[in-house]
């Protein structure tokens, strides 16, 4: 039997495994390393996070992204130099090789709850019994496609999560729906790939982050807008540094913050790839979508009520992700039905344990409990430390010898 099974091998899963090794916690980890970055994000993409905020957490702090870049001869700066997707993916694989060599790349296709343990079914049919399970599946399973598009065939509509190689779109007309980083990155890269691309967004204007390597900031600017792993600002600083305090905010407030903080915005480096190069349909809401003569017909409505139609060979929904536990079909229905949820995500204890004893979560699924930092690799350090500390105490309690009852002499 395995003490703890980690499901997922992205930044959070790898961070947890590295911390467990360092803490002497027996574990097994399953999943394809850095799969979202290697197979589900477009080639040529840049990370929106600064370099200093893009580390995969190792317990001793000796293998940060800057260390990997220095050893690999890759240009790096804590801020101001965008991190390429392929650089971050390669860093994750190097982290795996150095910190988590025991990674089992088989996928977990089923998890059932047994008395006091969990049964994990692997893709080759093997069953593994684990006392605890940590789900670190990241954004996998959670892509959101608007209802108007979800009914159409995958031949005509897909989510941005489904695209790594954009070459198949060369010479085709493509509409990207969305106004955030995924949408702007994808639109710019499709244009460079030879696609006839247009971008549709509800926002009246696109927002792009500013280059953090701009002019030196005054003392007041540094106080009023301090740097953090989530960007500048007092609120971002709080969310980045105090996820344990965030958890104590009223639930309604937490959910609103997670929905609204760090709204749709592209990286500063994407502006020149999009503005003036990609036709923009801003301030438009998608009303309906249908297939006509082998093309997708989109009916759009502007804020002033104006309507228009556009046709495309394919539509890509770069509309983000929504955590809905019911979409984790590898979790037995009995587990999903008994999880306490808030807005589709698990309600968690201070140690990331769900309402089902022994079942823990890590990554984006924990944002409603611990804040916006959990949507980024930056949150992996807090998560790994907190769960490791909790499990280390549990392991010690389980290993502690049970004292034999002392002999009692009864006087006659």
C-alpha positions in Angstrom: 0.0 0.0 0.0 1.2 3.6 -0.8 1.1 6.1 2.0 0.3 9.0 -0.4 -0.4 9.1 -4.1 0.0 12.4 -6.1 -2.0 12.6 -9.2 -0.6 15.1 -11.7 3.0 16.0 -12.7 2.8 19.7 -13.5 4.4 22.4 -11.3 2.2 21.6 -8.3 2.6 17.8 -8.5 6.3 18.0 -9.0 6.7 20.5 -6.1 4.8 18.3 -3.8 6.8 15.2 -4.7 10.1 17.1 -4.1 8.9 18.3 -0.7 7.7 14.8 0.2 11.1 13.3 -0.7 12.9 15.9 1.4 10.5 15.3 4.3 10.7 11.5 4.2 7.1 11.0 3.4 6.5 7.8 1.4 4.7 8.6 -1.9 4.1 7.7 -5.5 3.4 10.2 -8.2 1.5 9.6 -11.5 1.1 11.6 -14.6 2.8 12.9 -17.7 5.3 15.6 -16.8 4.4 19.2 -17.8 1.7 17.9 -20.1 -0.4 21.1 -20.2 2.7 23.1 -21.3 4.1 20.4 -23.7 0.8 19.4 -25.4 -1.9 22.0 -24.7 -0.5 25.4 -25.1 0.5 26.9 -28.5 4.1 26.8 -29.6 5.8 30.2 -29.3 3.7 31.3 -26.4 5.2 33.4 -23.6 4.3 33.1 -19.9 2.5 36.2 -18.4 4.3 35.7 -15.1 7.7 37.3 -14.5 10.7 35.0 -14.2 11.0 35.3 -10.4 7.3 34.2 -10.1 7.7 31.2 -12.3 9.6 28.8 -10.2 8.6 25.2 -9.4 9.1 25.0 -5.7 11.9 22.7 -4.5 12.3 22.5 -0.7 15.9 23.8 -0.6 15.4 26.6 -3.1 18.4 25.4 -5.2 16.8 24.9 -8.6 14.9 28.0 -9.5 14.1 28.9 -13.1 17.0 31.3 -13.1 19.4 28.4 -12.2 18.1 26.3 -15.1 18.4 29.2 -17.5 22.0 30.0 -16.3 23.0 26.3 -16.8 21.3 26.2 -20.2 22.6 29.5 -21.6 19.1 31.0 -21.8 18.5 34.7 -21.4 16.8 35.4 -18.1 15.8 38.3 -15.8 13.6 38.3 -12.7 11.4 40.7 -14.6 11.2 42.3 -18.0 12.3 39.3 -20.1 9.3 37.1 -21.0 9.7 33.4 -20.3 9.1 31.3 -23.4 6.8 28.3 -23.2 9.4 25.9 -24.3 11.9 27.2 -21.7 9.4 26.7 -18.9 8.5 23.2 -20.1 12.1 22.2 -20.4 12.7 23.6 -16.9 9.9 21.4 -15.6 11.4 18.3 -17.2 14.8 19.1 -15.8 13.1 19.6 -12.4 11.5 16.1 -12.8 14.9 14.6 -13.7 16.6 16.2 -10.7 14.0 16.2 -8.0 11.4 13.5 -8.9 13.1 10.7 -10.8 10.5 8.2 -9.5 7.7 9.8 -11.5 5.4 7.1 -13.0 4.1 8.5 -16.3 1.0 6.3 -16.4 -2.3 8.0 -16.1 -4.8 7.4 -13.3 -8.1 6.5 -15.0 -10.2 5.8 -11.9 -10.3 6.5 -8.1 -12.6 4.8 -5.8 -13.0 5.1 -2.0 -12.7 2.0 0.1 -12.8 1.8 3.9 -9.9 4.1 5.1 -8.1 3.9 1.8 -8.4 4.7 -1.9 -8.1 2.4 -4.9 -6.4 3.9 -8.0 -6.9 2.3 -11.4 -4.1 3.0 -13.8 -4.4 3.1 -17.6 -2.8 -0.3 -18.0 -5.3 -1.9 -15.6 -3.1 -2.1 -12.5 -4.7 -1.1 -9.2 -2.8 0.8 -6.5 -4.0 1.2 -3.0 -3.2 4.5 -1.3 -3.9 5.8 2.2 -4.1 9.4 0.9 -4.5 11.0 -2.5 -3.5 14.5 -3.6 -5.1 15.7 -6.8 -2.8 18.2 -8.6 -4.4 17.9 -12.0 -4.1 21.6 -12.9 -6.3 23.1 -15.6 -6.8 19.7 -17.2 -10.6 18.8 -17.5 -11.7 22.4 -16.7 -11.7 24.2 -20.0 -14.8 26.4 -20.4 -16.6 26.8 -23.8 -19.6 29.1 -24.0 -22.9 27.4 -24.3 -23.5 28.9 -27.8 -20.4 27.2 -29.1 -20.4 24.0 -27.0 -23.2 22.4 -29.1 -21.2 22.5 -32.3 -18.9 19.8 -33.7 -15.2 19.8 -32.7 -14.5 20.1 -36.4 -15.7 23.7 -36.2 -15.2 24.7 -32.6 -12.4 23.9 -30.0 -10.9 25.3 -26.8 -7.5 26.9 -26.8 -6.4 24.1 -24.5 -6.6 21.7 -27.5 -3.9 23.4 -29.6 -0.2 23.2 -29.5 0.8 23.1 -33.2 -1.0 25.9 -35.1 0.4 24.9 -38.5 -2.9 23.1 -39.5 -4.6 26.5 -39.5 -2.3 28.0 -42.1 -4.5 29.5 -44.9 -7.7 29.0 -42.9 -10.0 31.7 -41.4 -10.1 31.4 -37.7 -12.0 33.5 -35.1 -10.6 33.6 -31.5 -13.2 34.3 -28.8 -11.8 36.0 -25.7 -9.9 39.0 -24.4 -7.3 37.6 -22.0 -3.7 36.3 -22.3 -4.7 33.1 -24.0 -6.7 34.9 -26.6 -4.2 37.6 -27.5 -1.3 35.1 -27.5 -3.2 32.7 -29.7 -4.4 35.4 -32.1 -0.9 36.8 -32.6 0.6 33.3 -33.1 -2.1 32.3 -35.5 -1.4 35.4 -37.6 2.3 34.5 -37.6 1.4 30.9 -38.6 -0.4 32.2 -41.8 -4.0 32.0 -40.6 -6.6 34.6 -41.4 -7.5 35.4 -37.8 -9.9 37.7 -36.1 -10.4 38.4 -32.4 -13.8 38.8 -30.8 -14.1 40.0 -27.2 -16.8 41.5 -24.9 -14.4 44.2 -23.6 -14.6 47.5 -25.3 -10.8 47.6 -25.4 -8.0 45.1 -24.8 -5.8 45.3 -21.7 -2.1 44.5 -21.7 0.2 44.4 -18.7 3.0 46.9 -18.7 6.7 45.9 -19.0 7.9 45.7 -15.4 11.4 46.7 -16.5 10.3 50.2 -17.3 11.5 53.4 -15.7 12.7 53.3 -12.0 9.8 53.7 -9.6 9.6 56.2 -6.9 9.5 55.2 -3.2 5.8 56.1 -3.1 5.1 54.0 -6.2 6.9 51.1 -4.6 4.9 51.5 -1.4 1.5 52.1 -3.2 2.1 49.3 -5.8 4.5 46.8 -4.3 5.8 44.0 -6.4 4.5 40.5 -5.9 4.3 37.1 -7.6 0.9 38.2 -9.0 2.0 41.6 -10.2 2.1 45.0 -8.6 -0.5 46.3 -6.1 -1.4 46.0 -2.4 -4.2 43.5 -3.1 -2.0 41.3 -5.3 0.7 41.5 -2.6 -1.8 40.3 0.0 -3.1 37.4 -2.1 0.4 36.3 -3.1 1.9 36.3 0.4 -1.0 35.4 2.7 -3.2 32.6 1.2 -3.6 31.3 4.8 -5.3 34.6 5.8 -7.3 34.7 2.5 -8.9 31.4 3.5 -10.5 33.2 6.5 -12.3 35.8 4.4 -16.1 35.3 4.1 -16.9 32.8 1.4 -18.9 35.2 -0.8 -16.0 37.7 -0.8 -13.4 35.0 -1.6 -15.4 33.7 -4.6 -15.9 37.3 -5.9 -12.1 38.0 -5.6 -11.2 34.8 -7.4 -13.6 35.6 -10.2 -12.6 39.3 -10.7 -9.0 39.8 -9.5 -6.5 39.8 -12.4 -9.2 40.0 -15.0 -8.6 39.4 -18.7 -5.3 40.9 -19.8 -2.5 40.0 -22.3 1.2 40.1 -21.6 2.9 43.3 -22.6 4.9 41.4 -25.3 1.6 40.4 -27.1 0.5 43.9 -27.9 2.7 44.4 -30.9 1.6 41.0 -32.3 -2.1 41.9 -32.2 -2.7 45.6 -32.3 -2.7 46.8 -35.9 -2.2 43.3 -37.2 -5.3 41.3 -36.2 -8.8 42.6 -36.9 -10.5 43.2 -33.6 -14.3 43.0 -32.9 -14.4 44.6 -29.4 -17.5 45.2 -27.3 -19.3 42.3 -29.0 -21.2 39.5 -27.2 -21.8 36.2 -28.9 -25.5 35.6 -29.4 -25.5 32.4 -31.4 -23.4 30.1 -33.6 -24.4 27.8 -36.4 -22.9 25.9 -39.3 -23.7 27.3 -42.7 -22.3 25.8 -46.0 -19.4 24.3 -44.2 -18.5 27.4 -42.1 -19.3 28.7 -38.7 -21.7 31.6 -38.6 -21.3 33.8 -35.6 -24.1 36.2 -34.7 -22.7 39.1 -32.6 -24.3 41.9 -30.7 -22.5 45.1 -29.8 -23.1 47.0 -26.5 -25.2 49.6 -28.4 -27.4 46.9 -29.8 -25.8 46.7 -33.2 -25.7 43.2 -34.7 -23.4 41.7 -37.2 -22.4 38.3 -38.6 -19.0 36.9 -39.3 -18.0 33.5 -40.9 -15.0 31.4 -40.2 -13.6 27.9 -41.0 -13.0 27.4 -37.3 -13.7 29.1 -33.9 -11.3 28.8 -31.0 -12.7 29.6 -27.5 -9.9 31.1 -25.5 -12.4 31.6 -22.7 -10.5 30.3 -19.8 -11.2 27.6 -17.3 -13.9 26.9 -14.6 -13.4 24.4 -11.9 -16.3 22.0 -11.7 -15.5 18.8 -9.8 -18.1 16.9 -11.7 -15.9 17.1 -14.7 -13.3 14.9 -13.0 -14.9 11.7 -14.3 -12.0 9.6 -13.1 -13.3 10.3 -9.6 -15.9 7.8 -8.6 -19.4 9.3 -8.5 -19.6 8.4 -4.8 -16.6 10.6 -4.1 -17.9 13.5 -6.2 -21.3 13.4 -4.6 -19.9 13.6 -1.1 -17.4 16.4 -1.6 -18.5 19.7 -0.1 -18.2 22.3 -2.8 -18.3 26.1 -3.2 -19.1 27.4 -6.7 -18.0 24.0 -8.1 -14.7 23.8 -6.3 -13.9 21.7 -3.2 -14.1 23.4 0.2 -10.7 22.8 1.9 -9.2 22.8 5.3 -6.1 24.8 6.2 -4.0 21.8 5.1 -5.8 21.5 1.7 -7.8 18.4 2.8 -11.3 18.1 1.4 -14.4 17.1 3.2 -13.5 13.5 2.4 -10.7 12.5 4.8 -7.4 11.7 3.1 -8.4 13.4 -0.2 -6.4 16.6 -0.8 -6.3 19.1 -3.7 -3.6 21.3 -5.1 -3.4 24.0 -7.9 -6.2 25.9 -9.6 -9.0 23.8 -7.8 -7.9 25.4 -4.5 -8.2 29.0 -5.6 -11.7 29.5 -4.0 -10.1 28.5 -0.6 -6.6 30.0 -0.8 -6.9 32.8 -3.4 -5.7 33.8 -6.9 -2.1 32.7 -6.3 -3.2 29.1 -6.7 -4.0 29.8 -10.4 -0.2 30.2 -11.1 3.0 28.2 -10.5 3.8 30.9 -7.9 1.4 29.2 -5.4 3.2 25.9 -5.5 5.6 26.7 -2.7 2.9 27.6 -0.1 0.9 24.6 -1.2 3.8 22.1 -1.0 5.0 23.3 2.3 1.5 23.3 3.9 0.6 19.8 2.7 4.0 18.4 3.5 3.9 19.7 7.1 0.4 18.3 7.6 1.3 14.8 6.2 4.6 14.7 8.1 2.6 15.0 11.4 0.2 12.3 10.2 2.9 9.9 9.3 4.6 10.5 12.7 1.3 9.8 14.5 0.8 6.6 12.5 4.3 5.4 13.1 4.3 6.1 16.8 4.3 2.8 18.8 1.1 2.1 20.7 1.9 1.8 24.5 1.0 -1.5 26.0 -1.5 -1.2 28.9 0.4 -1.1 32.2 -0.1 -4.0 34.6 -2.4 -3.1 37.5 -2.2 -4.9 40.8 -5.4 -5.1 42.6 -5.1 -5.4 46.4 -7.2 -8.1 48.0 
